[in-house]
Amino acid sequence: MTPLLLSSYTATTCLGRGLDATRAALRAGRSGLAPCTFETVKLDTWIGEVAAVDEQELPKNLARYDCRNNRLTQMGLETDSFAEHVRAAIGRYGKTRVGVFLGTSTAGILQTELAYRRRDPATGALPGDFIYRTTHNSFSLAEFTRDYFGLEGMAMAISTACSSSAKVFAAAARQLALGTIDAAIVGGVDSLCLTTLYGFASLELTSSRPCRPYDAARNGISIGEGAAFALLERTDHAAPGSVLLLGCGESSDAYHMSSPHPEGLGAKLAMEAALKSAQLTVGDIDYINLHGTSTPANDAAEGKAVAALFDSRVPCSSTKGATGHTLGAAGAVEAVICALALTDGYLPGSPGTETLDPAIPIDYLLHGRNATVHHALSNSFGFGGSNCSLIFGVAA
């Protein structure tokens, strides 16, 4: 693919709001996970909750979009001057030429959960102020973002579980290559809700302690929430050192509804496709941000795929011990973490992981370290075998 410029990017998670908070936490090896006290949830698990989401107020003309997910969306958009960069791009290209491509898994489902508590006792009808389309609907965050900036062009939401906001990079890149748009807002937002927390607990996939990816004793995920965005443009005016999207690789192994292919087939296919897309070889990759959810099956399968392609040559880590698993936002959050690795020359470690699984022969980083990074690969793999790998580099 033709490289694309990340002219602006931002991330907000339980580590804090924006790039400075994120990089400071990663350098300190700090986790943002805490025991679950969200809403009415009674589960013995840890979560990554973003502070002050409930204090966000949407503009009055966009009140129909009000829900936790869109409040978190606005919080992310208004961080690191991202909204200002978007408005500048609109000024350059026009309202019809900036696309919106966002990923989520559950969008504003919490709004439906809260509405169900207020059903009519006689008829069971949901309250009249509940608007499915602009809150619960998976497209709501894309529509909200388009309306937030007064855009009039292409917009889409991708909901492929945990690969959602990685796949938006590939979708936007295709449209930029076709010439249908000149810039794209890409990213993902997922917020905490009861369905997610109780659902993963029912699958016995949550841990009663902070998650520990690739640990020999790993036993489940810590669910988080987050909002991360990037502005993709062509590289005509990319300054030296700017972050570039170099390659996208997608696959679908469809092995099982909730378990990865045990040999990591889909993961390997996605990484190979990303390398081909970027016209790079395995020897060109300097860091891999692993999907690394901290479940026994996922880490083992991904580890086999990485070892098969890269042996133990490339430093790897999963940052979900810091942020929690932000589900549909994970691809975008970890793309931003890769961008920081490239610009800062720092490979993040893995908070929470103590004793590495000896059955997974990869170069896994327990602690962060300084390093020269020319190319970084980020993995995002979702339920049903929906896989996406992205490769980022820096402009010469």
C-alpha positions as CSV (number, residue, x, y, z in Angstrom):
1,M,0.0,0.0,0.0
2,T,1.0,3.6,-0.4
3,P,2.2,5.0,3.0
4,L,-0.2,7.4,4.8
5,L,0.7,10.1,7.4
6,L,-0.7,10.1,10.9
7,S,-0.8,13.8,11.0
8,S,-2.4,13.8,14.5
9,Y,-3.2,11.1,17.0
10,T,-4.4,10.8,20.6
11,A,-5.4,8.2,23.2
12,T,-7.4,8.3,26.4
13,T,-7.6,5.3,28.7
14,C,-7.4,4.4,32.4
15,L,-3.8,5.6,32.2
16,G,-5.0,9.1,31.7
17,R,-6.1,11.6,29.1
18,G,-3.8,12.1,26.2
19,L,-0.3,11.3,24.9
20,D,1.7,12.7,27.8
21,A,-0.3,10.8,30.4
22,T,0.1,7.6,28.3
23,R,3.8,7.9,27.7
24,A,4.4,8.8,31.4
25,A,2.5,5.7,32.6
26,L,4.3,3.4,30.1
27,R,7.7,4.7,31.1
28,A,6.9,4.2,34.8
29,G,5.6,0.7,34.1
30,R,2.3,1.8,35.8
31,S,-1.0,0.1,35.4
32,G,-4.3,1.9,35.5
33,L,-6.3,-1.1,36.5
34,A,-8.3,-1.1,39.7
35,P,-10.9,-3.4,41.4
36,C,-14.3,-3.2,39.7
37,T,-16.7,-0.6,41.3
38,F,-18.5,0.2,38.0
39,E,-22.2,1.0,38.2
40,T,-24.0,-1.9,40.0
41,V,-21.6,-4.6,38.9
42,K,-20.8,-7.2,41.6
43,L,-17.8,-9.1,40.1
44,D,-14.5,-10.1,41.6
45,T,-12.4,-8.6,38.8
46,W,-10.3,-5.6,37.8
47,I,-11.1,-3.0,35.2
48,G,-9.6,0.0,33.4
49,E,-12.1,2.8,33.9
50,V,-11.5,6.3,32.4
51,A,-11.9,9.1,34.9
52,A,-14.5,11.8,34.6
53,V,-16.5,10.4,31.7
54,D,-19.8,11.1,33.4
55,E,-18.8,14.8,33.8
56,Q,-18.6,15.3,30.1
57,E,-21.4,17.3,28.6
58,L,-22.2,17.1,24.9
59,P,-23.2,20.2,23.0
60,K,-26.9,21.0,23.3
61,N,-27.5,20.5,19.5
62,L,-26.0,17.0,19.8
63,A,-27.9,16.0,23.0
64,R,-29.6,13.1,21.2
65,Y,-26.3,11.3,21.2
66,D,-25.8,11.5,24.9
67,C,-24.5,8.2,26.3
68,R,-21.3,7.1,28.0
69,N,-19.7,6.0,24.8
70,N,-20.2,9.3,23.0
71,R,-19.1,11.3,26.0
72,L,-15.9,9.3,25.9
73,T,-15.7,9.9,22.2
74,Q,-15.9,13.7,22.7
75,M,-13.3,13.5,25.5
76,G,-11.0,11.7,23.1
77,L,-11.6,14.1,20.2
78,E,-10.9,17.1,22.4
79,T,-7.5,15.8,23.6
80,D,-4.0,16.5,22.3
81,S,-5.5,19.2,20.0
82,F,-6.9,16.5,17.8
83,A,-10.2,18.3,17.0
84,E,-8.1,21.4,15.9
85,H,-6.2,19.2,13.5
86,V,-9.4,17.8,12.1
87,R,-10.9,21.2,11.6
88,A,-7.7,22.3,9.8
89,A,-8.0,19.3,7.5
90,I,-11.6,20.2,6.8
91,G,-10.5,23.6,5.9
92,R,-7.9,22.2,3.4
93,Y,-10.1,19.5,1.8
94,G,-13.8,20.4,2.5
95,K,-16.6,18.8,4.5
96,T,-17.3,16.1,1.9
97,R,-13.7,14.9,1.6
98,V,-12.9,14.0,5.2
99,G,-14.1,10.5,6.0
100,V,-15.0,8.9,9.4
101,F,-14.0,5.3,10.1
102,L,-14.5,4.2,13.7
103,G,-14.5,0.9,15.5
104,T,-16.5,-0.3,18.5
105,S,-17.8,-3.5,20.0
106,T,-20.7,-2.4,22.2
107,A,-21.0,1.3,21.5
108,G,-23.7,2.8,23.8
109,I,-25.3,-0.4,25.0
110,L,-25.1,0.9,28.6
111,Q,-27.7,3.5,27.6
112,T,-30.1,0.6,26.8
113,E,-29.2,-1.2,30.0
114,L,-30.1,2.0,32.0
115,A,-33.3,2.4,29.9
116,Y,-34.5,-1.1,30.8
117,R,-34.5,-0.1,34.4
118,R,-37.1,2.5,33.6
119,R,-39.5,0.4,31.6
120,D,-43.2,1.0,31.9
121,P,-44.3,-1.4,34.7
122,A,-47.5,-2.2,32.8
123,T,-46.4,-2.4,29.2
124,G,-42.7,-3.0,29.5
125,A,-42.2,-0.1,27.0
126,L,-38.8,1.6,27.1
127,P,-38.8,5.3,28.2
128,G,-39.6,7.9,25.5
129,D,-36.3,9.7,26.0
130,F,-34.3,6.6,24.9
131,I,-33.1,6.9,21.3
132,Y,-31.5,3.6,20.1
133,R,-30.1,5.0,16.8
134,T,-27.9,7.7,18.4
135,T,-26.8,5.8,21.5
136,H,-26.8,2.0,21.5
137,N,-26.4,1.6,17.7
138,S,-22.9,0.7,16.6
139,F,-22.9,3.5,14.1
140,S,-23.7,6.1,16.7
141,L,-20.1,7.1,17.4
142,A,-19.4,7.5,13.7
143,E,-22.5,9.6,13.2
144,F,-21.8,11.6,16.3
145,T,-18.3,12.3,15.2
146,R,-19.4,13.3,11.7
147,D,-22.0,15.7,13.1
148,Y,-19.6,17.0,15.8
149,F,-17.4,18.3,13.0
150,G,-20.2,19.2,10.6
151,L,-18.9,16.7,8.0
152,E,-21.0,15.6,5.0
153,G,-19.0,12.7,3.5
154,M,-18.3,9.1,4.0
155,A,-18.7,7.5,7.5
156,M,-18.7,4.0,8.7
157,A,-18.5,2.0,11.9
158,I,-16.7,-1.4,12.1
159,S,-17.7,-3.8,14.8
160,T,-15.6,-7.0,14.5
161,A,-15.0,-7.4,18.2
162,C,-11.4,-6.7,19.3
163,S,-10.1,-6.1,15.8
164,S,-12.6,-3.3,15.1
165,S,-10.4,-0.2,15.5
166,A,-7.5,-1.8,13.8
167,K,-9.5,-2.7,10.7
168,V,-10.7,1.0,10.3
169,F,-7.1,1.9,9.3
170,A,-7.3,-0.6,6.4
171,A,-10.8,0.6,5.4
172,A,-9.7,4.2,5.4
173,A,-6.5,3.4,3.5
174,R,-8.6,1.8,0.7
175,Q,-10.8,4.8,0.3
176,L,-7.8,7.2,0.3
177,A,-6.2,5.0,-2.4
178,L,-9.4,5.1,-4.4
179,G,-9.5,8.9,-4.2
180,T,-13.0,9.1,-2.6
181,I,-11.6,11.1,0.3
182,D,-8.5,13.2,1.1
183,A,-8.3,12.5,4.8
184,A,-9.8,10.2,7.4
185,I,-10.6,10.2,11.1
186,V,-9.8,6.7,12.2
187,G,-10.0,5.2,15.7
188,G,-12.2,3.4,18.1
189,V,-14.2,3.9,21.3
190,D,-15.5,1.4,23.7
191,S,-16.9,2.1,27.1
192,L,-17.7,0.0,30.1
193,C,-21.2,-1.6,30.4
194,L,-22.9,-4.4,32.3
195,T,-23.3,-6.6,29.2
196,T,-19.5,-6.7,28.6
197,L,-18.5,-7.3,32.2
198,Y,-21.0,-10.0,33.0
199,G,-20.7,-11.5,29.5
200,F,-17.0,-12.1,29.7
201,A,-17.4,-13.3,33.3
202,S,-20.0,-15.8,32.1
203,L,-17.4,-17.1,29.6
204,E,-14.9,-17.5,32.5
205,L,-12.6,-15.1,30.7
206,T,-12.1,-12.5,33.4
207,S,-9.4,-12.6,36.1
208,S,-9.9,-11.9,39.8
209,R,-6.6,-10.0,39.7
210,P,-5.0,-7.5,37.3
211,C,-4.4,-9.3,34.0
212,R,-0.9,-10.6,33.3
213,P,-0.3,-11.2,29.6
214,Y,2.0,-14.1,28.6
215,D,2.5,-15.0,32.3
216,A,2.7,-18.7,33.0
217,A,-0.1,-18.3,35.5
218,R,-2.3,-16.0,33.4
219,N,-6.0,-16.7,33.9
220,G,-8.1,-14.0,32.2
221,I,-8.6,-10.5,31.0
222,S,-9.2,-7.2,32.7
223,I,-11.8,-5.2,30.8
224,G,-11.0,-1.6,30.1
225,E,-12.4,1.3,28.2
226,G,-10.8,3.9,25.9
227,A,-10.9,6.3,23.0
228,A,-8.1,6.7,20.5
229,F,-8.0,8.5,17.2
230,A,-5.7,9.3,14.3
231,L,-6.0,11.6,11.3
232,L,-4.8,9.9,8.2
233,E,-3.6,12.0,5.2
234,R,-1.4,11.4,2.2
235,T,2.3,11.9,2.8
236,D,2.9,14.9,0.5
237,H,4.1,17.1,3.3
238,A,5.2,14.6,5.9
239,A,8.0,16.0,8.0
240,P,11.0,13.8,8.9
241,G,10.2,11.7,11.9
242,S,6.5,11.7,11.3
243,V,4.6,8.5,11.9
244,L,3.4,6.6,8.9
245,L,1.0,3.8,8.3
246,L,2.9,1.5,6.1
247,G,0.9,-1.7,5.9
248,C,-2.4,-3.4,6.8
249,G,-3.0,-7.2,7.0
250,E,-6.4,-8.8,7.6
251,S,-7.6,-12.4,7.9
252,S,-10.5,-14.4,9.0
253,D,-9.9,-17.9,10.2
254,A,-13.4,-18.5,11.6
255,Y,-12.1,-21.3,13.7
256,H,-14.4,-20.8,16.7
257,M,-16.9,-18.2,18.0
258,S,-14.7,-17.2,20.9
259,S,-11.4,-19.1,20.7
260,P,-8.5,-18.4,18.4
261,H,-7.1,-21.1,16.0
262,P,-4.8,-23.1,18.4
263,E,-1.8,-22.8,16.0
264,G,-2.4,-19.1,15.5
265,L,-3.3,-19.5,11.8
266,G,-5.3,-16.4,11.4
267,A,-2.8,-14.3,13.4
268,K,0.1,-15.5,11.2
269,L,-1.9,-14.8,8.0
270,A,-2.6,-11.2,9.2
271,M,1.0,-10.5,10.0
272,E,2.2,-11.9,6.7
273,A,-0.4,-9.8,4.8
274,A,0.7,-6.7,6.7
275,L,4.4,-7.3,5.8
276,K,3.5,-7.8,2.2
277,S,1.4,-4.7,2.2
278,A,4.2,-2.7,3.7
279,Q,6.8,-4.3,1.4
280,L,8.9,-5.3,4.4
281,T,10.4,-8.5,5.7
282,V,10.4,-10.0,9.2
283,G,13.9,-8.6,9.7
284,D,12.6,-5.1,9.3
285,I,10.3,-5.1,12.4
286,D,11.8,-3.7,15.6
287,Y,8.8,-4.1,18.0
288,I,5.6,-6.0,18.1
289,N,2.7,-4.8,20.3
290,L,0.9,-8.1,20.9
291,H,-2.8,-8.6,21.2
292,G,-1.9,-10.4,24.4
293,T,-5.2,-10.6,26.2
294,S,-3.9,-12.7,29.1
295,T,-6.2,-15.7,28.5
296,P,-4.4,-19.1,28.2
297,A,-5.6,-19.8,24.7
298,N,-5.1,-16.4,23.1
299,D,-1.6,-15.8,24.3
300,A,-0.5,-19.3,23.4
301,A,-2.0,-19.1,19.9
302,E,-0.6,-15.6,19.2
303,G,2.8,-16.6,20.6
304,K,3.0,-19.6,18.2
305,A,2.3,-17.4,15.3
306,V,4.8,-14.8,16.3
307,A,7.5,-17.4,17.0
308,A,6.8,-19.1,13.6
309,L,7.3,-15.8,11.7
310,F,9.9,-13.9,13.8
311,D,11.5,-16.6,16.0
312,S,12.7,-14.8,19.2
313,R,14.4,-12.0,17.4
314,V,11.9,-9.2,17.8
315,P,11.1,-7.5,21.2
316,C,7.4,-7.9,22.0
317,S,5.0,-6.8,24.7
318,S,1.3,-6.6,25.5
319,T,0.3,-3.3,27.1
320,K,-3.1,-4.6,28.2
321,G,-1.6,-5.0,31.7
322,A,-1.5,-1.2,31.7
323,T,-4.7,-0.2,29.9
324,G,-6.9,-3.3,30.3
325,H,-8.5,-4.8,27.2
326,T,-10.3,-1.9,25.7
327,L,-12.1,-4.3,23.3
328,G,-13.3,-2.5,20.2
329,A,-10.9,0.4,21.0
330,A,-7.9,-1.8,21.5
331,G,-6.6,-1.6,17.9
332,A,-6.5,2.2,17.9
333,V,-5.2,2.5,21.5
334,E,-2.3,0.2,20.6
335,A,-1.7,1.9,17.3
336,V,-1.1,5.1,19.3
337,I,1.2,3.2,21.6
338,C,3.2,2.0,18.6
339,A,3.4,5.6,17.4
340,L,4.9,6.6,20.7
341,A,7.4,3.8,20.5
342,L,8.5,5.1,17.1
343,T,8.7,8.8,18.1
344,D,10.1,8.3,21.6
345,G,12.4,5.4,21.0
346,Y,11.0,3.5,24.0
347,L,9.6,0.0,24.0
348,P,6.9,-0.4,26.7
349,G,7.0,-3.3,29.1
350,S,4.2,-5.4,30.5
351,P,2.8,-4.3,33.9
352,G,1.4,-7.2,35.9
353,T,3.3,-10.0,34.1
354,E,5.8,-11.7,36.5
355,T,6.9,-15.1,35.3
356,L,6.9,-15.7,31.5
357,D,5.3,-18.8,30.1
358,P,8.3,-20.9,29.1
359,A,6.2,-22.6,26.4
360,I,6.0,-19.4,24.3
361,P,9.5,-18.8,22.8
362,I,9.4,-15.1,22.0
363,D,11.4,-12.1,23.2
364,Y,8.8,-10.8,25.7
365,L,9.6,-7.6,27.5
366,L,8.7,-7.5,31.2
367,H,10.1,-4.0,31.6
368,G,10.3,-1.2,29.1
369,R,13.6,0.0,27.6
370,N,15.0,2.6,25.3
371,A,15.6,1.4,21.7
372,T,15.8,2.6,18.1
373,V,12.5,1.7,16.4
374,H,12.1,2.1,12.7
375,H,9.1,-0.2,12.2
376,A,6.5,-1.4,14.7
377,L,3.8,-4.0,14.2
378,S,0.5,-4.0,16.1
379,N,-1.8,-7.1,16.4
380,S,-5.5,-7.0,17.1
381,F,-7.5,-10.3,17.0
382,G,-11.3,-10.6,17.6
383,F,-13.9,-13.2,18.4
384,G,-14.8,-15.3,15.4
385,G,-11.3,-15.2,14.0
386,S,-11.4,-11.6,12.7
387,N,-7.7,-10.6,12.7
388,C,-5.8,-7.4,11.8
389,S,-2.2,-6.4,11.9
390,L,-0.9,-2.9,11.2
391,I,2.7,-1.8,10.5
392,F,3.9,1.7,11.3
393,G,7.1,3.5,10.5
394,V,8.7,6.9,10.4
395,A,9.2,9.3,7.5
396,A,12.8,9.8,6.4
